[in-house]
């Protein structure tokens, strides 16, 4: 599939939402000096042991599911087209490679980005909403 404007806008919107949904955007509340106010860290404060492992596993599964969704929606090559063991194995291997590449990109962005102030998060999510609306409008207007 070609990289049309509506696909690029939708990709940008979905990537921003994936970052926010999985807690990959470090958010800091400027009203306090504690690091415990970061949203993705505050969720796991009440858990320890097996419960913490399950919460962490759930977060990893959600990230993997969303990354595989982005990988297959916007980079659709390598998807199995026939039901056969070699085809499904090749499709699974390509999906793993695409997801790993997206995870590397997310890690690079996450490491290079500083903490966002809490009042900036709605602006970023609003930008994702605007990008999604622009993608829909562009898809309806362009032939």
The 8 nearest C-alpha neighbors of each residue, nearest first, counted from 0:
[[1, 2, 75, 74, 73, 3, 76, 6],
 [0, 2, 3, 6, 4, 73, 7, 74],
 [1, 3, 6, 7, 4, 0, 5, 73],
 [2, 4, 6, 5, 1, 7, 0, 8],
 [5, 3, 7, 6, 8, 2, 137, 134],
 [4, 6, 134, 8, 7, 3, 138, 137],
 [5, 7, 9, 3, 4, 8, 10, 2],
 [8, 6, 10, 4, 9, 5, 11, 3],
 [9, 7, 5, 11, 134, 10, 6, 130],
 [8, 10, 6, 12, 131, 7, 11, 134],
 [9, 11, 7, 13, 8, 12, 6, 14],
 [12, 10, 8, 14, 9, 13, 7, 15],
 [13, 11, 127, 9, 15, 10, 130, 14],
 [12, 14, 16, 10, 15, 11, 17, 9],
 [13, 15, 17, 11, 16, 12, 10, 18],
 [16, 14, 18, 12, 13, 17, 127, 11],
 [15, 17, 13, 19, 18, 14, 20, 12],
 [18, 16, 14, 20, 19, 15, 21, 13],
 [19, 17, 23, 15, 16, 21, 20, 24],
 [18, 20, 16, 22, 17, 21, 24, 23],
 [21, 19, 17, 22, 18, 16, 23, 15],
 [20, 22, 23, 19, 18, 17, 62, 58],
 [23, 21, 39, 19, 24, 20, 18, 25],
 [22, 24, 18, 21, 25, 19, 109, 20],
 [25, 23, 22, 19, 18, 26, 109, 114],
 [26, 24, 114, 23, 115, 27, 37, 22],
 [27, 25, 115, 37, 114, 117, 116, 24],
 [26, 28, 116, 37, 117, 115, 29, 114],
 [27, 29, 117, 30, 116, 31, 36, 26],
 [28, 30, 31, 27, 116, 117, 32, 118],
 [31, 29, 28, 32, 27, 33, 117, 36],
 [32, 30, 29, 33, 28, 36, 34, 27],
 [31, 33, 34, 30, 29, 28, 36, 35],
 [34, 32, 35, 31, 36, 28, 37, 27],
 [33, 35, 36, 37, 32, 27, 31, 40],
 [36, 34, 33, 37, 41, 40, 38, 44],
 [37, 35, 34, 38, 41, 28, 33, 27],
 [38, 36, 27, 26, 40, 35, 39, 34],
 [37, 39, 41, 40, 36, 26, 42, 22],
 [38, 40, 22, 41, 37, 42, 25, 43],
 [41, 39, 37, 38, 42, 43, 35, 44],
 [40, 42, 38, 44, 43, 39, 35, 37],
 [43, 41, 40, 44, 39, 38, 45, 46],
 [42, 44, 41, 45, 46, 40, 51, 54],
 [45, 43, 41, 46, 42, 40, 47, 35],
 [46, 44, 43, 47, 42, 41, 51, 50],
 [47, 45, 51, 43, 44, 50, 48, 54],
 [48, 46, 51, 50, 49, 45, 52, 44],
 [47, 49, 51, 50, 52, 46, 53, 54],
 [48, 50, 52, 51, 53, 47, 46, 54],
 [49, 51, 53, 52, 48, 46, 47, 54],
 [52, 50, 47, 46, 54, 53, 48, 49],
 [51, 53, 49, 55, 50, 54, 56, 48],
 [52, 54, 56, 50, 51, 55, 57, 49],
 [55, 53, 57, 51, 56, 52, 50, 58],
 [56, 54, 58, 52, 57, 53, 51, 59],
 [57, 55, 53, 59, 58, 54, 52, 60],
 [56, 58, 60, 54, 55, 59, 53, 61],
 [57, 59, 55, 61, 56, 60, 62, 54],
 [60, 58, 56, 62, 57, 61, 63, 55],
 [61, 59, 63, 57, 62, 58, 64, 56],
 [60, 62, 64, 58, 63, 59, 57, 65],
 [63, 61, 59, 65, 60, 64, 66, 21],
 [62, 64, 60, 66, 61, 65, 67, 59],
 [63, 65, 61, 67, 62, 66, 60, 68],
 [64, 66, 68, 62, 67, 63, 61, 69],
 [67, 65, 69, 63, 68, 64, 98, 62],
 [66, 68, 70, 64, 65, 69, 98, 63],
 [67, 69, 65, 66, 71, 70, 72, 64],
 [70, 68, 66, 72, 67, 71, 73, 65],
 [71, 69, 67, 74, 68, 72, 73, 97],
 [70, 72, 75, 74, 68, 69, 73, 67],
 [73, 71, 69, 70, 75, 74, 68, 67],
 [72, 74, 71, 70, 69, 75, 10, 6],
 [73, 75, 70, 71, 76, 72, 69, 97],
 [76, 74, 71, 72, 73, 78, 77, 70],
 [77, 75, 78, 74, 71, 93, 0, 79],
 [76, 78, 90, 93, 79, 75, 94, 89],
 [79, 77, 90, 76, 80, 75, 93, 71],
 [78, 80, 90, 86, 87, 81, 77, 89],
 [81, 79, 78, 82, 86, 87, 77, 90],
 [82, 80, 79, 83, 86, 87, 84, 78],
 [83, 81, 87, 86, 84, 80, 79, 85],
 [84, 82, 86, 85, 81, 87, 88, 79],
 [83, 85, 87, 86, 88, 82, 89, 81],
 [86, 84, 88, 87, 83, 89, 90, 82],
 [87, 85, 89, 83, 88, 79, 84, 90],
 [86, 88, 90, 84, 89, 85, 79, 83],
 [87, 89, 85, 91, 90, 86, 84, 92],
 [88, 90, 92, 86, 91, 87, 85, 93],
 [91, 89, 79, 87, 78, 93, 92, 88],
 [90, 92, 94, 88, 89, 93, 87, 95],
 [91, 93, 89, 95, 94, 90, 88, 96],
 [94, 92, 96, 90, 95, 91, 77, 97],
 [95, 93, 91, 97, 92, 96, 98, 90],
 [96, 94, 92, 98, 93, 97, 99, 91],
 [95, 97, 93, 99, 94, 98, 100, 92],
 [98, 96, 94, 100, 99, 95, 70, 93],
 [97, 99, 101, 95, 100, 96, 67, 66],
 [100, 98, 102, 96, 101, 97, 95, 103],
 [99, 101, 103, 97, 102, 98, 96, 104],
 [100, 102, 104, 98, 103, 99, 105, 97],
 [101, 103, 99, 105, 100, 104, 106, 98],
 [104, 102, 106, 100, 101, 105, 107, 99],
 [105, 103, 101, 107, 102, 106, 108, 100],
 [106, 104, 102, 108, 103, 107, 109, 101],
 [107, 105, 109, 103, 104, 108, 110, 102],
 [106, 108, 104, 110, 105, 109, 111, 103],
 [109, 107, 105, 111, 106, 110, 112, 104],
 [110, 108, 106, 112, 107, 111, 105, 23],
 [111, 109, 107, 108, 112, 106, 113, 105],
 [110, 112, 108, 109, 107, 113, 106, 105],
 [113, 111, 109, 110, 108, 114, 24, 25],
 [112, 114, 115, 111, 25, 110, 109, 24],
 [115, 113, 25, 26, 27, 116, 112, 24],
 [116, 114, 26, 27, 25, 117, 113, 119],
 [115, 117, 27, 119, 118, 26, 28, 29],
 [116, 118, 28, 119, 27, 120, 26, 115],
 [117, 119, 116, 120, 121, 122, 28, 115],
 [120, 118, 122, 116, 117, 121, 115, 123],
 [119, 121, 123, 122, 118, 117, 124, 115],
 [122, 120, 124, 123, 119, 125, 118, 117],
 [123, 121, 125, 119, 120, 124, 126, 118],
 [122, 124, 126, 120, 125, 121, 127, 119],
 [123, 125, 127, 121, 126, 122, 120, 128],
 [126, 124, 122, 128, 127, 123, 121, 129],
 [125, 127, 123, 129, 124, 128, 130, 122],
 [128, 126, 12, 124, 130, 125, 129, 15],
 [129, 127, 125, 131, 126, 130, 132, 124],
 [128, 130, 126, 132, 131, 127, 133, 125],
 [131, 129, 133, 127, 128, 12, 132, 8],
 [132, 130, 134, 128, 133, 9, 129, 12],
 [131, 133, 129, 135, 134, 130, 136, 128],
 [134, 132, 130, 136, 131, 135, 137, 129],
 [133, 135, 5, 131, 137, 8, 132, 9],
 [134, 136, 138, 132, 133, 137, 139, 131],
 [137, 135, 133, 139, 138, 134, 140, 132],
 [138, 136, 134, 140, 139, 135, 5, 141],
 [137, 139, 135, 136, 5, 141, 140, 134],
 [140, 138, 136, 137, 141, 135, 142, 134],
 [141, 139, 137, 138, 136, 142, 135, 134],
 [140, 142, 138, 137, 139, 136, 5, 4],
 [141, 140, 139, 138, 137, 3, 5, 136]]
